[in-house]
Amino acid sequence: MKIPNFYIEDMLEAISLVQQYLKNCTEEEFSRDKETQDAVIYRLMIIGEAATKIPEEIKKQATDIPWRTIIGFRNVVIHNYAHVSMGRVWEICQTELPKLTKQLSNLLQRLPQVPKL
């Protein structure tokens, strides 16, 4: 079994990649760029999937992180993808991901560090 640190690091990497994809991109450009939309949504799915792997006892240490919302969005993207609003995706990327980066980084600092193999 992989440790929670691995999944938190995955989430942080996915956020970083989303930020790279959207660097110098306007909302209008994003709304027309299917390739960037696909890349961003894929990374949001990774964030949600990794969140499902975090044990409940770790989630309870970070009640400021909206775990259920993150996982819920992943479920919508996977199971009800036709109803995903690109405007909402943009909003998540601009407002929620920066906050989530700080929250996940704080959580990671509080967890025991495991040596890399």
C-alpha atoms as a printed R data frame, in Angstrom:
    type eleno elety resid chain resno       x      y       z
1   ATOM     1    CA   MET     A     1   0.000  0.000   0.000
2   ATOM     2    CA   LYS     A     2   1.264  3.448  -0.864
3   ATOM     3    CA   ILE     A     3   1.526  6.012   1.873
4   ATOM     4    CA   PRO     A     4  -0.567  9.196   1.976
5   ATOM     5    CA   ASN     A     5   2.484 11.340   1.209
6   ATOM     6    CA   PHE     A     6   2.652  9.809  -2.266
7   ATOM     7    CA   TYR     A     7  -0.939 10.775  -3.056
8   ATOM     8    CA   ILE     A     8  -0.588 14.262  -1.638
9   ATOM     9    CA   GLU     A     9   2.535 14.763  -3.739
10  ATOM    10    CA   ASP     A    10   0.573 13.497  -6.774
11  ATOM    11    CA   MET     A    11  -2.142 16.051  -6.058
12  ATOM    12    CA   LEU     A    12   0.422 18.861  -5.744
13  ATOM    13    CA   GLU     A    13   2.113 17.808  -8.983
14  ATOM    14    CA   ALA     A    14  -1.234 17.755 -10.809
15  ATOM    15    CA   ILE     A    15  -2.033 21.255  -9.532
16  ATOM    16    CA   SER     A    16   1.369 22.481 -10.671
17  ATOM    17    CA   LEU     A    17   0.787 21.026 -14.136
18  ATOM    18    CA   VAL     A    18  -2.656 22.666 -14.382
19  ATOM    19    CA   GLN     A    19  -1.055 25.980 -13.494
20  ATOM    20    CA   GLN     A    20   1.563 25.439 -16.205
21  ATOM    21    CA   TYR     A    21  -1.110 24.571 -18.777
22  ATOM    22    CA   LEU     A    22  -3.038 27.742 -17.969
23  ATOM    23    CA   LYS     A    23  -0.076 30.092 -17.654
24  ATOM    24    CA   ASN     A    24  -0.661 33.059 -19.970
25  ATOM    25    CA   CYS     A    25  -4.068 31.631 -20.957
26  ATOM    26    CA   THR     A    26  -7.227 33.705 -20.681
27  ATOM    27    CA   GLU     A    27 -10.594 32.249 -19.826
28  ATOM    28    CA   GLU     A    28 -11.742 32.932 -23.384
29  ATOM    29    CA   GLU     A    29  -8.740 31.080 -24.835
30  ATOM    30    CA   PHE     A    30  -9.372 28.191 -22.452
31  ATOM    31    CA   SER     A    31 -13.031 28.033 -23.496
32  ATOM    32    CA   ARG     A    32 -11.961 27.470 -27.124
33  ATOM    33    CA   ASP     A    33  -8.964 25.164 -26.558
34  ATOM    34    CA   LYS     A    34 -10.192 21.561 -26.306
35  ATOM    35    CA   GLU     A    35  -6.667 20.197 -25.900
36  ATOM    36    CA   THR     A    36  -5.974 22.368 -22.853
37  ATOM    37    CA   GLN     A    37  -9.429 21.576 -21.472
38  ATOM    38    CA   ASP     A    38  -8.702 17.861 -21.790
39  ATOM    39    CA   ALA     A    39  -5.308 18.224 -20.094
40  ATOM    40    CA   VAL     A    40  -6.749 20.264 -17.225
41  ATOM    41    CA   ILE     A    41  -9.699 17.940 -16.685
42  ATOM    42    CA   TYR     A    42  -7.387 14.930 -16.704
43  ATOM    43    CA   ARG     A    43  -5.277 16.510 -13.964
44  ATOM    44    CA   LEU     A    44  -8.394 17.406 -11.954
45  ATOM    45    CA   MET     A    45  -9.426 13.745 -12.206
46  ATOM    46    CA   ILE     A    46  -5.998 12.728 -10.884
47  ATOM    47    CA   ILE     A    47  -6.441 15.119  -7.953
48  ATOM    48    CA   GLY     A    48  -9.824 13.590  -7.184
49  ATOM    49    CA   GLU     A    49  -8.618 10.023  -7.582
50  ATOM    50    CA   ALA     A    50  -5.619 10.637  -5.319
51  ATOM    51    CA   ALA     A    51  -7.974 12.169  -2.741
52  ATOM    52    CA   THR     A    52  -9.919  8.891  -2.655
53  ATOM    53    CA   LYS     A    53  -6.705  7.114  -1.606
54  ATOM    54    CA   ILE     A    54  -6.029  9.317   1.425
55  ATOM    55    CA   PRO     A    55  -6.959  7.435   4.607
56  ATOM    56    CA   GLU     A    56  -9.765  8.910   6.709
57  ATOM    57    CA   GLU     A    57  -7.462  9.446   9.688
58  ATOM    58    CA   ILE     A    58  -5.279 11.709   7.532
59  ATOM    59    CA   LYS     A    59  -8.295 13.557   6.123
60  ATOM    60    CA   LYS     A    60  -9.402 14.260   9.699
61  ATOM    61    CA   GLN     A    61  -6.066 16.028  10.264
62  ATOM    62    CA   ALA     A    62  -6.915 18.455   7.443
63  ATOM    63    CA   THR     A    63 -10.565 19.377   7.822
64  ATOM    64    CA   ASP     A    64  -9.897 22.622   5.926
65  ATOM    65    CA   ILE     A    65  -9.478 20.587   2.728
66  ATOM    66    CA   PRO     A    66 -12.811 19.959   0.959
67  ATOM    67    CA   TRP     A    67 -12.172 16.239   0.407
68  ATOM    68    CA   ARG     A    68 -15.777 15.353  -0.450
69  ATOM    69    CA   THR     A    69 -16.020 18.213  -2.964
70  ATOM    70    CA   ILE     A    70 -12.756 17.199  -4.640
71  ATOM    71    CA   ILE     A    71 -13.858 13.572  -4.912
72  ATOM    72    CA   GLY     A    72 -17.366 14.618  -5.952
73  ATOM    73    CA   PHE     A    73 -16.007 16.728  -8.807
74  ATOM    74    CA   ARG     A    74 -13.905 13.771  -9.972
75  ATOM    75    CA   ASN     A    75 -17.045 11.628  -9.996
76  ATOM    76    CA   VAL     A    76 -18.959 14.209 -12.038
77  ATOM    77    CA   VAL     A    77 -16.126 14.514 -14.564
78  ATOM    78    CA   ILE     A    78 -15.875 10.750 -14.991
79  ATOM    79    CA   HIS     A    79 -19.541  9.740 -14.842
80  ATOM    80    CA   ASN     A    80 -21.382 12.829 -16.050
81  ATOM    81    CA   TYR     A    81 -18.747 14.476 -18.237
82  ATOM    82    CA   ALA     A    82 -21.252 15.984 -20.679
83  ATOM    83    CA   HIS     A    83 -22.468 18.313 -17.941
84  ATOM    84    CA   VAL     A    84 -19.082 19.699 -16.899
85  ATOM    85    CA   SER     A    85 -19.030 23.464 -17.224
86  ATOM    86    CA   MET     A    86 -15.727 24.814 -18.557
87  ATOM    87    CA   GLY     A    87 -16.545 28.048 -16.753
88  ATOM    88    CA   ARG     A    88 -16.660 26.108 -13.482
89  ATOM    89    CA   VAL     A    89 -13.418 24.291 -14.360
90  ATOM    90    CA   TRP     A    90 -11.766 27.673 -14.982
91  ATOM    91    CA   GLU     A    91 -13.082 28.986 -11.668
92  ATOM    92    CA   ILE     A    92 -11.754 25.945  -9.802
93  ATOM    93    CA   CYS     A    93  -8.349 26.381 -11.393
94  ATOM    94    CA   GLN     A    94  -8.176 30.088 -10.611
95  ATOM    95    CA   THR     A    95  -9.607 30.157  -7.084
96  ATOM    96    CA   GLU     A    96  -9.644 26.694  -5.536
97  ATOM    97    CA   LEU     A    97  -6.355 25.170  -6.696
98  ATOM    98    CA   PRO     A    98  -4.116 27.898  -5.203
99  ATOM    99    CA   LYS     A    99  -5.840 27.408  -1.824
100 ATOM   100    CA   LEU     A   100  -5.597 23.636  -2.165
101 ATOM   101    CA   THR     A   101  -1.864 23.894  -2.846
102 ATOM   102    CA   LYS     A   102  -1.337 25.648   0.480
103 ATOM   103    CA   GLN     A   103  -3.611 23.248   2.346
104 ATOM   104    CA   LEU     A   104  -1.938 20.146   0.909
105 ATOM   105    CA   SER     A   105   1.542 21.549   1.504
106 ATOM   106    CA   ASN     A   106   0.655 22.230   5.142
107 ATOM   107    CA   LEU     A   107  -0.722 18.721   5.539
108 ATOM   108    CA   LEU     A   108   2.352 17.172   3.924
109 ATOM   109    CA   GLN     A   109   4.616 19.039   6.342
110 ATOM   110    CA   ARG     A   110   2.714 17.593   9.310
111 ATOM   111    CA   LEU     A   111   2.963 13.986   8.108
112 ATOM   112    CA   PRO     A   112   5.971 11.814   8.896
113 ATOM   113    CA   GLN     A   113   8.473 12.015   6.091
114 ATOM   114    CA   VAL     A   114   9.210  8.787   4.306
115 ATOM   115    CA   PRO     A   115  12.524  8.340   2.513
116 ATOM   116    CA   LYS     A   116  12.341  8.132  -1.267
117 ATOM   117    CA   LEU     A   117  13.406  4.821  -2.763
